[in-house]
């Protein structure tokens, strides 16, 4: 059964993807840590156009989780033709003072899990010569961000990784894209124990998803969601990186000290 797999699907951008794609008739496999939210969401979405909405409650930062998830799809005889790697979290603060175990867990989820899931589900897509993958990066992936050092670095990896796979997989009819949202109206900052960055215009999760699906149809390797975010990223290319670092550092240093 053709199925769309969405990680981090219980809220925010992941939930918005689930609702939008269910309305378009996609069968879904939703993955997140919170089983109660997944049960409620699948029950609701299953009534939309009679799609089949299933879930797996799992912490994808655990070392064996991606392999277990892949095996679960085989046991359920699900053909994953659309993979959305959305699970992730962030941190904010002076890196030397942050909890090391949590920083490493962030790397495991934002990078290691995403790479393994992409690799595992890409193999059957190649055999079928069709498939789509969206990896959720961030506008933070376009430059180093003082006081969000690990998070921004993980998203830079996701952006680079996804754009490279876009080119590698074009001959196989597979579309791979990095989605780069800015500040979005979700519980991301609360769940990540982060303060919302100051003076930033936010988008809704639904707006981000619309941008992503439109760009995927156009075959883009990456997309920045929101014109304000796009112009911000483009303008930073014209300024020396050291100046950007100093400016961002000054703003976020005072912001974290106030917190």
Secondary structure, 3 states (H helix, E strand, C coil): CEEEEEECCCCHHHHHHHHHHHHCCCCEEEEECCHHHHHHHHHHHCCCCCCCEEEEECCCCCCCHHHHHHHHHHHCCCEEEEEEECCCCCCCCCHHHCCHHHHHHHHHHHHHHHHHHHHHHHHHHHHHCCEEEEEECCHHHHCCCCCCHHHHHHHHHHHHHHHHHHHHHHHHCEEEEEEECCCECCCHHHHCCCCCCCCCCCECHHHHHHHHHHHHHCCCCEEECCHHHHHHHHHHCCCCHHHHHHHHHHHHHHHHHHC
